[in-house]
Amino acid sequence: MLPAGLESGLIDSWNYFVHLVVLLVPLFIGASFLVGLAQEYLPPEKVERKLRGHDEGAGNVAAAGLGAVTPFCSCSTVPVLAGLLQAGAPLGLAFSFLLASPLVNEIAVLLLVGLFGIEVTVWYIVMTFVAAVVGGLVIGRLGLAEQVKEVSITNETDQAVATDGGTVDCCAGGPTPTEQTHRQHVESAARDAWSFFVDTLPYLILGMVIGALIHGVVPVDVLQTVLGPENPLAVPLAALAGAPVYVSLSGMLPIAASLSEQGIAIGTVLAFVVGGAGVSIPNVILLNKLFKRRLLVVYATTVVAIGVIVGVVFNIFIV
């Protein structure tokens, strides 16, 4: 027999897991379809062509916007970044694209709406988008162009690690037909959505299991001690903790929802999400092929700083 407290906690965890499944799985399928549409109408090569001719300033806004609406897997995002830099695009513009890509996308938006509501989601989008633009402008003025390695990143396999977790075939296959009807695009997006959903489902389930266990088993006082308002370092700790526990963005958001349910401030929770999504191990491994160590550190530091700023602003001014 399990101790009474543990048994009731596990029952609570199961109930919360079912709640997350009912809430998040339909949203994730819908988000996957939007991802498929984005990749149909804005493939990586088209994004690269659109950004090559831009300069800093308005170019940073355009780069962040395209990064937000094109949630490519890491195997596509980093080659687009390499193509931009090798074509002479300003480093800051390329960084705005790189910063926005994992932080603002269809999956994050729909899951955030389902978990935290429209107001939190809108503020999150605005803040991370502005941070991507400003971050790119600042990095562009630091004179770090020599920190980009003289390499060309190519896809070595048909499968690659996705920015959102899992392995997907987004970089595989032969040439895309140049002329397709809207119906063909939609049908292709639907097929890609189902494939993406199946590939990423294990990570979503893992995140929901962890979130359910946090909700039902982990004592609230332990969470409050580490991440509660009494700890002045709660937000930086959350931003730093996101990276090593990253399973996928779709997997992290159920964990974030559970932390919020346990009384952790929404800003602290979002700092955790930003830190994990931006400094995920797949991203860092691929960026290490393109950036020298100093620039890689600048990127990671910028993401953590964005997470801290988002967290502090949310905690003090918004919620």
C-alpha positions in Angstrom: 0.0 0.0 0.0 1.2 3.5 -0.8 1.2 6.2 1.9 -2.1 8.0 1.9 -0.4 11.3 1.0 1.4 9.8 -2.0 -1.6 7.9 -3.2 -3.8 11.0 -3.2 -1.0 13.0 -4.9 -0.8 10.4 -7.7 -4.5 10.5 -8.2 -4.3 14.2 -8.4 -1.5 13.9 -10.9 -3.5 11.5 -13.0 -6.5 13.9 -13.1 -4.3 16.8 -14.0 -2.6 14.7 -16.8 -6.0 13.9 -18.3 -6.9 17.6 -18.1 -3.7 18.5 -20.0 -4.3 15.8 -22.6 -7.9 17.1 -23.3 -6.7 20.7 -23.4 -3.3 20.5 -25.3 -3.6 17.6 -27.8 -6.2 19.4 -30.0 -4.4 22.7 -29.7 -1.1 21.0 -30.7 -2.7 19.3 -33.7 -4.0 22.7 -34.9 -0.6 24.3 -34.3 1.1 21.5 -36.2 -1.1 22.3 -39.2 -0.2 26.0 -39.0 3.5 25.0 -39.0 2.9 22.9 -42.1 1.2 25.8 -43.9 4.1 28.1 -42.9 6.6 25.7 -44.4 4.5 25.3 -47.5 4.2 29.0 -48.3 7.5 30.2 -46.7 10.1 27.5 -47.2 13.6 28.2 -45.8 15.1 29.2 -49.2 12.3 31.8 -49.7 12.9 33.3 -46.2 16.6 33.6 -47.0 16.0 35.4 -50.3 13.6 37.8 -48.6 16.1 38.8 -45.9 19.3 39.0 -47.9 18.5 42.5 -49.3 17.6 44.1 -46.0 19.7 46.4 -43.8 19.6 46.9 -40.1 16.6 48.6 -38.5 13.7 47.8 -40.6 15.5 44.6 -41.6 15.6 43.5 -37.9 11.8 43.9 -37.7 11.4 41.9 -40.9 13.8 39.2 -39.7 12.1 38.8 -36.4 8.7 38.7 -38.1 9.8 35.9 -40.5 11.5 34.1 -37.6 8.2 34.2 -35.7 6.0 32.9 -38.5 8.5 30.2 -39.8 9.1 27.8 -36.9 11.6 25.7 -38.9 13.5 22.8 -37.3 17.0 23.5 -36.2 18.3 21.8 -39.3 16.7 24.5 -41.4 16.9 27.6 -39.1 20.7 27.4 -38.8 21.4 26.8 -42.5 19.2 29.8 -43.3 21.2 31.8 -40.7 24.5 30.6 -42.3 23.2 31.6 -45.8 22.3 35.0 -44.6 25.7 35.6 -43.0 27.6 34.2 -46.0 25.6 36.4 -48.3 26.7 39.5 -46.4 23.6 40.1 -44.3 24.4 42.1 -41.1 25.0 40.0 -38.1 22.4 41.8 -36.0 19.7 41.2 -38.6 20.5 37.5 -38.7 20.4 37.4 -34.9 16.9 38.9 -34.8 15.8 36.0 -37.0 17.6 33.5 -34.8 16.2 34.9 -31.5 12.6 35.1 -32.7 12.5 31.7 -34.3 12.3 29.5 -31.2 10.5 32.0 -28.9 7.6 33.2 -31.0 5.8 30.6 -33.2 2.4 29.0 -33.9 2.9 26.2 -31.4 3.9 28.6 -28.6 1.1 30.9 -29.3 -1.7 28.3 -29.4 -0.5 26.4 -26.3 0.0 29.6 -24.4 -3.5 30.7 -25.2 -4.9 27.4 -24.0 -2.8 27.4 -20.8 -2.6 31.0 -19.7 -5.2 32.9 -21.7 -5.1 35.6 -24.4 -3.8 38.5 -22.3 -0.6 36.7 -21.2 -0.1 35.3 -24.7 -0.3 38.8 -26.3 2.1 40.3 -23.8 4.5 37.4 -24.3 4.5 37.8 -28.1 5.0 41.5 -27.9 7.8 41.3 -25.4 9.7 38.5 -27.1 9.3 40.0 -30.5 10.6 43.4 -29.3 13.4 41.6 -27.5 14.4 39.8 -30.7 14.5 43.1 -32.7 16.4 45.0 -30.0 18.7 42.1 -29.2 19.7 41.9 -32.9 20.3 45.6 -33.1 22.5 45.5 -30.0 24.5 42.5 -31.1 25.0 44.1 -34.5 26.8 47.0 -32.9 29.2 44.8 -30.8 31.6 44.2 -33.7 31.4 40.4 -33.5 31.3 39.6 -37.2 34.7 37.9 -36.9 33.2 35.4 -34.5 31.3 33.7 -37.3 33.1 30.6 -38.5 33.8 30.3 -42.2 31.8 27.1 -42.7 28.8 26.0 -44.7 26.2 24.1 -42.8 24.5 21.3 -44.8 22.1 18.6 -43.8 24.0 15.3 -43.5 20.9 13.1 -42.9 17.3 13.0 -43.7 16.4 13.3 -40.1 17.4 16.2 -37.8 16.6 17.4 -34.4 13.7 19.8 -34.4 13.7 23.2 -32.6 10.6 22.1 -30.9 12.0 18.7 -29.9 11.9 15.3 -31.6 13.1 14.4 -35.1 11.3 15.5 -38.2 11.8 15.2 -41.9 11.6 18.9 -42.6 15.0 19.0 -44.2 14.6 15.8 -46.2 13.3 15.1 -49.6 13.9 16.3 -53.1 13.0 19.6 -54.7 9.7 21.2 -53.9 7.4 21.7 -56.9 7.5 25.3 -58.0 3.8 25.4 -59.0 1.2 24.0 -56.6 -2.5 24.8 -56.1 -3.7 26.0 -52.7 -5.5 22.7 -52.2 -2.2 20.8 -52.8 -0.5 23.1 -50.3 -3.2 22.5 -47.7 -3.1 18.7 -48.3 0.7 18.7 -48.0 0.5 20.8 -44.8 -2.1 18.4 -43.3 0.2 15.4 -44.1 3.2 17.2 -42.6 1.1 18.2 -39.6 0.2 14.6 -38.8 3.8 13.5 -39.2 5.0 16.4 -37.0 2.4 15.6 -34.4 3.3 11.9 -34.3 7.1 12.7 -34.1 6.6 15.2 -31.3 3.9 13.4 -29.3 6.3 11.6 -27.1 7.9 14.9 -26.0 4.4 16.4 -25.4 3.5 13.3 -23.3 6.7 13.5 -21.3 6.1 17.2 -20.6 2.6 16.4 -19.5 3.7 13.6 -17.2 6.4 15.8 -15.6 3.8 18.6 -15.2 1.3 16.3 -13.7 3.8 14.9 -11.2 4.8 18.5 -10.2 1.2 19.3 -9.8 0.3 16.3 -7.6 3.4 15.0 -5.9 6.0 17.8 -5.5 5.3 19.7 -2.3 4.2 23.3 -2.9 6.6 24.6 -0.2 9.6 23.2 -2.0 8.6 25.0 -5.3 7.9 28.2 -3.4 11.3 28.0 -1.7 13.2 27.7 -5.0 11.0 29.7 -7.4 8.7 31.7 -5.1 8.6 35.5 -4.5 10.7 35.2 -1.3 13.7 34.1 -3.4 15.1 37.3 -5.2 16.9 35.0 -7.7 13.9 33.0 -8.7 13.5 34.5 -12.2 17.2 34.1 -13.1 17.2 30.6 -11.7 14.1 29.7 -13.8 15.7 31.1 -17.0 18.9 29.1 -16.4 17.0 26.0 -15.4 15.0 25.9 -18.6 17.9 24.8 -20.8 19.1 21.6 -19.1 15.5 20.3 -18.5 14.4 21.2 -22.1 12.5 18.3 -23.7 10.7 20.4 -26.3 8.7 23.6 -26.4 5.5 21.6 -26.5 6.8 19.5 -23.6 7.9 22.5 -21.5 4.6 24.4 -21.6 2.7 21.7 -19.7 5.5 21.9 -17.0 5.1 25.6 -17.0 1.4 25.3 -16.6 1.9 23.0 -13.6 4.3 25.4 -12.0 1.8 28.2 -12.4 -1.0 26.0 -10.9 1.3 25.5 -7.9 1.5 29.2 -7.3 4.7 30.1 -9.1 4.5 33.6 -10.5 3.7 33.7 -14.3 6.8 35.8 -15.0 9.0 33.2 -13.4 7.3 30.5 -15.3 7.8 32.3 -18.6 11.4 32.9 -17.9 11.7 29.1 -17.6 10.1 28.7 -21.0 12.2 31.3 -22.7 15.5 30.0 -21.3 14.7 26.4 -22.4 13.3 27.2 -25.8 16.2 29.6 -26.8 19.1 27.7 -25.3 18.0 24.2 -26.1 20.8 21.6 -26.6 19.9 20.9 -30.3 20.2 24.6 -31.1 23.5 25.1 -29.2 25.0 22.0 -30.9 24.2 23.3 -34.4 25.1 26.9 -33.6 28.5 25.7 -32.4 29.2 24.7 -36.0 28.6 28.3 -37.1 29.7 30.5 -34.1 32.9 30.7 -32.3 32.8 30.3 -28.6 32.5 34.0 -27.7 29.5 34.6 -30.1 27.9 31.4 -28.8 28.2 32.7 -25.3 26.7 36.1 -26.4 23.7 34.2 -27.9 23.1 32.1 -24.8 23.5 35.1 -22.5 21.1 37.2 -24.7 18.4 34.5 -24.5 18.8 34.2 -20.7 18.7 38.0 -20.4 15.5 38.0 -22.4 14.0 35.4 -20.2 14.9 37.4 -17.1 13.5 40.7 -18.5 10.3 39.0 -19.6 9.9 37.4 -16.1 10.6 40.5 -14.1 8.3 42.7 -16.3 5.5 40.2 -16.0 5.9 39.8 -12.3 6.1 43.5 -11.5 3.9 45.2 -14.1 1.6 42.7 -15.9 0.3 40.0 -13.6 
